[in-house]
């Protein structure tokens, strides 16, 4: 099978598109013929070595396709089922082995591209607003990278819950996307200081990391929650916990989807909500571009270069 992988960690030029053996499912696994794979920052973290893995590292943590075969004891899916999944690395390939419990059957109204685009970022947005900080009517939240894949979904879900949403973006084009998604106010951070307009927030959702973290603390009300869930600009540098006290007895969390969809019941709840809302038209996905699997390096460059909004997909 064709696959995208790295043998040496580093830049996008280190990505290889070449043949690897097609794997066979063992107990508890399913082999999925990939129709579309989502591109996410976690792929970059594995490519650069920020997240450790043993080479060769096949990238991609999200996909949709058709079950080709199943291992022993698998009863929740069967060959021919249309499925989607996240949190299992190896989707940047023609076939991927996936723990069967992580597979979610796609509703008839959801195609493969939509399924692949929805899972990781949709469930991330879901846990952020329903569990990490359960937003309620009247709460205020600041969403960084508001025109990104998670950002646009976060805006929509936060508005469903009745929250006031301020988003930050890098340019006017992205500002329009965030506004169209429902943000009450959008700040172009290259033109103005977001800390001036975003004051007294109950929660900040920050996937940017290094370049926004310290300023974001100044946007929170006393006992507000800083949710640092990504490192797009680089990892947050070390800081003294005393700062949290000095800025208002703030709370800080660094969550991961793996801990918020850690069992079949929780995963089914989150994925079910996301896919059903999409199928019903309540939640809108923005797919920025679909690349061929062979062009994975360009997709990585575009994502790292902040040239994109919404979701990027790879198609074998």
C-alpha positions in Angstrom: 0.0 0.0 0.0 1.0 3.6 -0.5 1.6 5.6 2.7 3.1 8.8 4.0 5.7 8.4 6.7 8.9 9.7 8.2 12.1 7.8 9.0 13.9 11.0 10.2 12.1 13.7 12.2 12.2 17.2 10.8 10.6 19.4 8.2 7.9 18.6 5.6 10.7 17.7 3.2 11.3 14.6 5.4 7.9 13.1 4.5 8.1 10.1 2.3 5.3 8.8 0.0 6.2 5.2 -0.7 5.1 1.6 -0.5 4.7 -0.2 2.9 3.3 -3.6 3.6 -0.5 -3.7 4.0 -1.2 -4.7 7.6 -3.5 -7.4 8.8 -5.9 -7.0 11.7 -5.3 -8.9 14.9 -7.7 -9.4 17.9 -9.8 -6.2 18.5 -8.6 -4.5 15.3 -10.2 -3.6 12.0 -8.5 -2.9 8.7 -10.0 0.2 7.1 -9.7 1.1 3.4 -9.1 4.8 3.7 -11.2 7.1 1.5 -10.1 10.4 3.2 -7.7 11.3 6.0 -7.8 14.5 8.0 -4.7 16.7 8.4 -4.1 18.1 11.9 -1.4 19.8 13.9 -0.8 16.5 15.7 0.6 15.2 12.5 3.2 17.9 12.5 4.1 17.2 16.1 4.8 13.6 15.2 6.7 14.6 12.1 9.0 16.9 14.0 9.5 14.5 16.9 7.7 16.8 19.4 5.5 13.8 20.1 7.7 10.7 20.4 7.2 7.7 18.2 9.4 5.0 16.8 10.3 5.3 13.0 9.0 4.6 10.5 6.1 6.8 11.7 3.0 6.7 9.4 1.2 10.0 9.9 -2.5 10.8 10.1 -4.7 10.4 13.2 -8.1 10.7 11.6 -9.8 9.0 8.7 -13.0 7.7 7.1 -13.5 4.7 4.8 -14.8 1.2 4.5 -14.0 -1.7 6.8 -12.0 -4.2 4.8 -11.4 -6.9 7.4 -11.7 -7.5 11.1 -9.8 -9.4 13.7 -11.0 -11.9 16.3 -13.6 -10.8 18.8 -14.7 -7.7 16.8 -18.5 -7.4 16.9 -19.3 -3.7 16.5 -18.3 -3.4 12.9 -18.1 -5.8 9.9 -16.5 -5.7 6.4 -18.4 -3.2 4.2 -19.4 -0.8 7.0 -18.8 2.9 6.3 -16.8 4.3 9.3 -14.8 7.2 10.6 -12.4 7.5 13.5 -9.8 9.6 15.2 -7.0 9.1 17.7 -5.4 6.2 15.9 -2.2 7.1 14.0 -1.7 5.7 10.5 -4.5 7.2 8.4 -2.2 8.8 5.8 -2.2 5.5 3.8 -4.4 3.4 1.6 -5.2 1.1 4.5 -5.0 1.6 8.3 -5.3 -0.6 11.3 -7.7 0.8 13.9 -8.8 -0.4 17.3 -12.4 -1.5 16.5 -13.9 0.3 19.5 -12.8 3.6 18.1 -14.7 3.2 14.9 -18.0 5.1 14.5 -20.5 4.2 11.7 -21.2 7.1 9.4 -24.9 8.2 9.0 -26.1 7.8 5.4 -26.2 11.6 5.1 -22.5 12.0 5.9 -20.0 11.3 3.1 -16.4 10.1 3.6 -14.8 13.6 3.2 -17.2 15.0 5.8 -16.6 12.1 8.1 -12.9 12.4 8.0 -13.1 16.2 8.5 -15.4 16.0 11.5 -14.0 13.4 13.9 -10.8 14.8 15.5 -11.6 18.5 15.4 -15.3 18.0 16.0 -14.8 15.8 19.1 -12.1 18.2 20.3 -14.5 21.1 20.1 -17.2 19.0 21.8 -15.1 18.1 24.9 -13.7 21.6 25.2 -17.2 23.2 25.6 -19.1 20.3 27.2 -16.5 18.9 29.6 -13.2 20.9 30.0 -15.2 24.0 30.7 -18.9 23.3 30.4 -20.1 26.6 28.8 -23.6 27.9 29.7 -25.7 30.8 28.6 -24.1 34.1 29.6 -20.6 32.8 29.8 -17.8 34.6 27.8 -15.1 32.7 26.0 -12.0 33.7 23.9 -11.2 31.4 21.0 -7.8 31.7 19.4 -7.3 30.5 15.8 -11.0 31.1 15.4 -11.0 30.4 11.7 -9.1 27.1 12.0 -10.8 23.7 11.9 -11.4 23.4 15.6 -12.0 27.2 16.0 -14.9 27.3 13.6 -16.6 24.3 15.2 -15.9 25.8 18.7 -17.6 29.0 17.8 -20.7 27.2 16.6 -20.9 24.9 19.6 -20.3 27.8 22.0 -23.2 29.7 20.4 -25.5 26.7 20.6 -24.9 26.8 24.4 -25.6 30.5 24.6 -22.1 31.8 25.3 -20.6 35.1 24.1 -17.7 34.4 21.8 -14.7 36.5 20.9 -12.3 35.1 18.3 -8.8 36.0 17.2 -7.6 35.5 13.6 -4.7 36.6 11.5 -6.4 38.5 8.6 -9.7 39.9 7.4 -10.5 36.9 5.2 -10.4 34.7 8.3 -12.3 37.3 10.3 -15.2 36.9 7.9 -15.2 33.1 8.3 -15.2 33.4 12.1 -18.0 36.0 12.0 -20.0 33.9 9.6 -19.7 31.0 12.0 -21.4 33.1 14.7 -18.6 34.9 16.7 -19.9 38.0 18.5 -16.6 39.8 17.9 -13.5 39.0 15.9 -10.1 40.5 16.6 -7.4 40.5 13.9 -4.4 40.0 16.2 -2.0 41.4 13.6 -3.7 44.8 13.8 -4.8 45.1 17.4 -4.0 43.8 20.8 -6.6 41.2 21.8 -6.0 41.8 25.5 -7.7 45.2 25.2 -11.0 43.9 23.9 -11.1 40.5 25.5 -11.4 41.2 29.2 -13.2 39.2 31.9 -13.4 36.0 30.0 -14.7 32.9 31.9 -12.5 30.7 29.7 -9.8 31.0 27.0 -9.5 28.2 24.4 -5.9 28.4 23.1 -4.4 26.1 20.4 -1.7 28.6 19.4 0.6 28.1 22.4 3.8 30.1 22.8 2.8 33.3 21.2 -0.5 33.8 22.9 -0.3 32.0 26.2 0.9 34.7 28.6 -1.3 37.5 27.1 -4.3 35.1 27.3 -4.0 34.9 31.1 -4.6 38.7 31.2 -8.0 38.1 29.5 -9.4 36.0 32.2 -11.6 37.0 35.1 -10.6 35.9 38.6 -10.8 32.1 38.9 -11.1 31.9 35.1 -9.9 28.9 33.2 -7.0 28.8 30.7 -7.4 25.9 28.3 -4.1 25.3 26.4 -4.8 22.5 23.9 -2.3 23.1 21.1 1.2 24.3 20.2 0.7 25.9 16.7 3.3 28.6 17.4 5.5 26.3 19.6 5.3 24.8 23.1 4.4 27.1 26.0 7.6 28.0 27.8 8.0 27.1 31.5 6.4 29.6 33.9 6.0 29.9 37.6 2.6 28.7 39.0 2.6 31.7 41.3 1.7 33.8 38.2 -1.8 32.1 38.2 -2.3 33.4 41.7 -1.1 36.9 40.9 -3.5 37.1 37.9 -6.6 36.1 39.9 -6.3 32.6 41.2 -6.6 31.3 37.7 -7.0 27.7 36.6 -4.9 26.0 33.9 -5.4 22.8 32.0 -3.7 21.1 29.1 -6.3 18.6 27.9 -6.1 15.8 25.3 -8.9 14.2 23.3 -7.5 10.8 24.3 -8.6 11.5 27.9 -12.0 12.9 26.9 -12.9 10.0 24.6 -11.3 7.3 26.6 -14.0 4.6 26.4 -16.7 3.6 23.8 -19.5 5.3 25.6 -17.8 8.7 25.8 -16.5 8.5 22.2 -20.0 7.5 21.0 -21.6 10.5 22.7 -19.2 13.0 21.3 -18.9 11.5 17.7 -22.7 10.9 17.7 -23.5 14.5 18.5 -21.0 15.9 16.0 -22.1 13.7 13.1 -25.8 14.0 13.8 -25.5 17.9 14.0 -23.7 17.9 10.7 -26.3 15.5 9.1 -29.1 17.8 10.4 -27.4 21.0 9.2 -26.9 22.4 12.7 -23.1 22.3 12.5 -21.3 23.4 9.4 -17.8 22.1 8.4 -15.5 24.3 6.3 -13.2 22.1 4.2 -10.4 24.4 3.0 -8.7 22.0 0.5 -8.5 18.4 -0.5 -5.0 17.2 -1.5 -3.9 13.9 -2.9 -2.0 11.7 -0.5 1.1 12.2 -2.5 0.9 15.9 -1.8 0.9 15.5 2.0 4.1 17.6 2.4 2.4 20.6 0.8 -0.6 20.2 3.1 1.8 20.3 6.0 3.5 23.4 4.7 0.2 25.2 4.1 -1.0 24.3 7.6 2.2 25.4 9.3 2.3 28.6 7.2 -1.1 29.7 8.6 -2.3 29.8 5.0 -5.4 27.7 5.7 -8.8 28.0 7.4 -11.1 25.1 8.3 -10.1 21.6 7.4 -7.5 20.0 5.2 -7.9 16.5 3.8 -5.8 13.9 2.1 -7.3 11.4 -0.4 -5.4 8.3 -1.5 
